[in-house]
Amino acid sequence: MQTLRNLPGLVVITSVVVILAIMIIPMGTGLMDVFLAMNIALALTIIISAMYVTEPLQFSIFPGLLLLVTLFRLSLNIATTRLILGEAYAGRL
């Protein structure tokens, strides 16, 4: 029962570790496509849920969620830039 109370904290810590891993570990194009699609889906979910909130306290997690999603997008920008600069098409056939 004690682990269920710590579950939200573990999810946040795991998310931050995954975000750091995306920045540090070189990813393949297929995995990068999955992460980019996941980012778009997550952004749409946040926008739709924010539109249907009637009271501000119903979506009180928004500032922390916005911080994590922004860090996730920043890590994707770093990883895609590394992928483009490292394996770009250089005019060879």
C-alpha positions as CSV (number, residue, x, y, z in Angstrom):
1,M,0.0,0.0,0.0
2,Q,2.9,2.3,0.7
3,T,4.1,2.0,-3.0
4,L,0.7,3.2,-4.3
5,R,1.1,6.4,-2.4
6,N,4.4,7.1,-4.0
7,L,3.3,6.2,-7.5
8,P,2.8,9.8,-8.7
9,G,6.2,10.7,-7.5
10,L,7.7,7.7,-9.2
11,V,6.0,8.6,-12.4
12,V,7.5,12.1,-12.3
13,I,11.0,10.8,-11.5
14,T,10.8,8.2,-14.2
15,S,9.6,10.9,-16.7
16,V,12.6,13.1,-15.9
17,V,15.0,10.2,-16.2
18,V,13.5,9.3,-19.6
19,I,13.8,13.0,-20.7
20,L,17.4,13.1,-19.7
21,A,18.1,9.8,-21.5
22,I,16.5,11.2,-24.7
23,M,19.0,14.1,-24.6
24,I,22.1,12.0,-23.9
25,I,21.6,8.7,-25.7
26,P,21.6,8.8,-29.5
27,M,18.2,7.7,-30.8
28,G,17.3,6.1,-34.1
29,T,14.9,7.8,-36.6
30,G,12.1,5.3,-35.9
31,L,12.2,5.9,-32.1
32,M,12.4,9.6,-32.7
33,D,9.3,9.5,-34.8
34,V,7.5,7.7,-32.0
35,F,8.5,10.2,-29.5
36,L,7.5,13.1,-31.7
37,A,4.1,11.5,-32.4
38,M,3.7,11.0,-28.6
39,N,4.6,14.7,-28.0
40,I,1.9,15.8,-30.4
41,A,-0.7,13.5,-28.9
42,L,0.2,14.6,-25.4
43,A,-0.1,18.3,-26.4
44,L,-3.5,17.7,-28.0
45,T,-4.7,15.9,-24.9
46,I,-3.6,18.7,-22.7
47,I,-5.3,21.3,-24.9
48,I,-8.6,19.4,-25.1
49,S,-8.7,18.7,-21.4
50,A,-7.9,22.3,-20.6
51,M,-10.8,23.4,-22.9
52,Y,-13.3,21.3,-21.0
53,V,-12.3,22.4,-17.5
54,T,-15.1,24.3,-15.8
55,E,-13.2,25.2,-12.5
56,P,-9.5,26.0,-12.2
57,L,-9.0,23.5,-9.4
58,Q,-10.1,20.7,-11.7
59,F,-6.8,21.0,-13.6
60,S,-4.5,22.1,-10.8
61,I,-1.7,19.9,-12.1
62,F,-1.3,22.1,-15.2
63,P,1.8,24.1,-14.2
64,G,3.8,21.0,-13.3
65,L,2.5,19.2,-16.4
66,L,3.4,22.1,-18.6
67,L,7.0,22.1,-17.2
68,L,7.4,18.3,-17.9
69,V,6.0,18.6,-21.4
70,T,8.2,21.6,-22.1
71,L,11.3,19.7,-20.9
72,F,10.2,16.7,-23.1
73,R,9.9,18.9,-26.1
74,L,13.3,20.5,-25.4
75,S,14.9,17.1,-25.2
76,L,13.3,16.1,-28.5
77,N,14.6,19.3,-30.1
78,I,18.1,18.5,-28.9
79,A,17.9,14.8,-30.0
80,T,16.5,15.7,-33.5
81,T,19.2,18.3,-33.9
82,R,21.9,15.7,-33.0
83,L,20.3,13.3,-35.4
84,I,20.2,15.8,-38.3
85,L,23.7,17.0,-37.7
86,G,25.2,13.5,-37.1
87,E,23.5,11.6,-39.9
88,A,22.4,14.2,-42.4
89,Y,22.2,13.6,-46.1
90,A,25.4,15.1,-47.5
91,G,24.6,15.0,-51.2
92,R,25.9,11.4,-51.6
93,L,23.8,8.8,-53.5
